[in-house]
Amino acid sequence: MNIAVFASGTGSNFAAIASAVRRKQIPAKLALLVCDNPRAKVMSKAKRAGIEVFLIDRDSFKDKRSFEKAIIARLKQARIGCIALAGFMRILGPEFVRAFKNRIINIHPALLPAFKGGHGIADAFAYGVKVTGVTVHFVDEHMDHGPIIMQEAVPVREHDTLASLEAAIHRVEHRLYPHAIRLFVQGRLKVRGRNVVITK
């Protein structure tokens, strides 16, 4: 199976996925990085790993639909079977999601449905929660809403700062996300309504 990772920033989850593929923990090919930010550090990580980069500028398209159609065409050309969102700072439209139904996976740095959106760690920390965590889920037409594949709790300790909590969350992300992708590639994730069953 060919995997595409979508990322807009530093690419720490991209690096974790690439490492898992290289070590054959994920039995698939990381075929493509899709990036919408020409200044993103993730692109240099992909190039060092020998992974093709598809840099696409939203401003070059008249609207979101044409922008996403160009991405879909590139994904189909590369025969992508799984899309992993790893800090891609755009919400995918309904047509895109339908084109890859139950084949788009996202990681979110909070225990959904709590603290949705682009600042999950900071929002949870500011709220004063005692436990937060990481969620891996399928993507549907709504933000941070699709069926949950797996979650792991991360305690917020009394001496935690936002930076130390972010580091703890990222450590869990880098372990959990490759594991979830491996299960998908192995055909072990079955979506039944809002529930995801992991088969043996």
C-alpha positions in Angstrom: 0.0 0.0 0.0 1.2 3.5 -0.8 0.8 6.1 2.0 0.7 9.9 1.7 1.3 12.2 4.7 -0.1 15.7 4.7 1.8 18.2 6.8 2.3 22.0 7.0 4.9 22.4 9.7 8.0 20.9 11.3 6.9 17.3 10.6 7.7 15.4 13.8 4.8 13.0 13.2 5.9 12.7 9.6 9.4 11.7 10.9 7.9 9.1 13.2 5.8 7.6 10.4 8.8 7.6 8.0 11.0 5.9 10.6 8.3 3.2 11.3 8.1 2.5 7.5 11.9 2.4 7.2 12.1 -0.1 10.1 9.3 -2.1 8.4 7.0 -1.6 11.4 4.5 -0.3 8.9 4.3 -2.7 5.9 3.8 0.0 3.3 5.5 2.6 1.1 5.6 6.2 2.2 5.1 7.4 -1.3 4.3 11.1 -1.0 4.4 14.1 1.3 1.7 16.7 0.5 2.6 20.1 1.8 0.9 23.5 1.4 3.6 25.6 3.1 6.8 26.4 1.1 8.6 27.3 4.4 7.7 24.1 6.2 10.6 22.2 7.7 8.9 18.9 7.0 9.9 19.1 3.3 13.6 18.9 4.1 13.0 15.9 6.3 11.1 14.2 3.4 13.9 15.0 0.9 16.6 13.6 3.2 14.5 10.4 3.5 14.1 10.2 -0.3 10.4 10.7 -0.2 8.7 12.7 -3.0 7.3 16.1 -2.0 4.2 17.5 -3.6 4.2 21.2 -2.7 0.9 22.8 -3.6 0.1 26.5 -3.2 -3.5 27.3 -2.2 -3.1 30.8 -3.6 -2.5 29.4 -7.1 -6.1 28.1 -7.3 -9.3 30.1 -7.6 -11.1 28.2 -4.9 -10.8 25.4 -2.3 -12.6 22.9 -4.6 -10.1 23.3 -7.5 -7.2 23.2 -5.0 -8.4 19.9 -3.6 -9.2 18.5 -7.0 -5.5 19.0 -7.9 -4.5 17.1 -4.7 -6.9 14.3 -5.4 -5.5 13.9 -9.0 -2.0 13.6 -7.6 -3.0 11.1 -5.0 -4.7 8.9 -7.6 -1.7 9.2 -9.8 0.4 7.9 -7.0 -2.1 5.2 -6.1 -2.4 6.3 -2.5 -4.4 3.9 -0.3 -4.0 5.7 3.0 -3.7 9.4 3.9 -2.2 10.4 7.3 -2.8 14.0 8.3 0.1 15.2 10.4 -0.3 18.8 11.2 -1.9 19.8 7.9 -3.4 23.1 8.7 -6.4 22.9 6.4 -9.9 21.3 6.8 -10.6 19.0 4.0 -13.8 19.5 2.1 -16.7 17.0 1.9 -15.8 16.0 -1.7 -12.2 15.2 -0.7 -13.3 13.2 2.3 -15.9 11.2 0.2 -13.2 10.4 -2.4 -11.1 8.7 0.3 -13.8 7.6 2.7 -12.4 5.8 5.7 -8.9 6.1 4.3 -7.9 9.4 5.9 -6.5 9.3 9.4 -5.8 12.2 11.7 -4.0 12.6 15.0 -5.3 15.1 17.5 -3.4 16.2 20.7 -6.3 15.9 23.1 -9.0 13.4 24.1 -11.7 14.1 21.6 -14.4 15.2 21.7 -12.8 17.6 24.2 -10.6 20.5 22.9 -11.1 20.3 19.2 -9.3 22.6 16.8 -5.8 23.7 16.2 -4.7 24.4 19.8 -5.7 21.2 21.7 -2.7 21.1 24.0 -2.8 24.8 24.9 -6.6 24.8 25.4 -6.5 21.8 27.7 -3.6 23.2 29.7 -5.3 26.6 30.1 -8.6 24.9 31.1 -6.7 23.2 34.0 -7.5 19.6 33.2 -5.8 16.8 35.2 -5.8 14.4 32.2 -5.5 15.1 28.5 -4.1 12.8 25.8 -4.0 11.8 22.2 -6.7 10.7 19.7 -6.2 8.9 16.4 -9.4 9.0 14.3 -10.8 8.6 10.8 -11.6 11.9 9.1 -15.2 12.7 8.2 -16.9 15.9 6.9 -16.7 17.6 10.3 -13.7 18.9 12.2 -12.1 16.5 14.7 -15.2 14.4 14.5 -14.7 11.1 12.7 -14.8 7.6 14.3 -12.1 7.1 16.9 -9.4 4.5 16.3 -7.5 4.8 19.5 -6.8 7.1 22.4 -4.2 7.3 25.1 -4.4 9.5 28.2 -1.6 11.8 29.3 -1.7 13.1 32.9 -1.1 16.8 33.5 1.3 16.9 36.4 1.4 19.8 38.9 4.8 21.0 37.8 4.0 20.8 34.1 4.5 23.8 31.9 2.9 24.1 28.5 6.2 23.1 26.9 6.6 20.0 29.1 3.0 18.9 28.4 3.6 19.4 24.7 6.7 17.2 24.9 4.8 14.5 26.7 1.9 14.6 24.2 4.3 14.4 21.3 6.0 11.3 22.7 2.7 9.5 22.8 1.8 10.8 19.3 5.0 9.4 17.8 4.3 6.0 19.2 0.5 5.8 18.8 0.2 7.2 15.2 2.5 4.7 13.5 0.8 1.9 15.4 -2.7 3.0 14.1 -1.4 3.3 10.6 0.1 -0.2 10.8 -3.3 -1.6 11.8 -5.0 0.2 8.9 -2.4 -1.1 6.4 -2.9 -4.6 7.8 -6.6 -4.3 7.2 -7.4 -4.7 10.9 -9.6 -1.6 11.3 -13.3 -2.0 10.7 -15.6 1.0 10.9 -19.1 0.2 12.3 -21.0 3.5 12.6 -19.0 5.6 15.1 -17.1 2.6 16.4 -13.8 1.3 15.1 -13.2 -2.4 15.8 -9.6 -3.7 15.8 -9.5 -7.2 14.5 -6.8 -9.8 15.1 
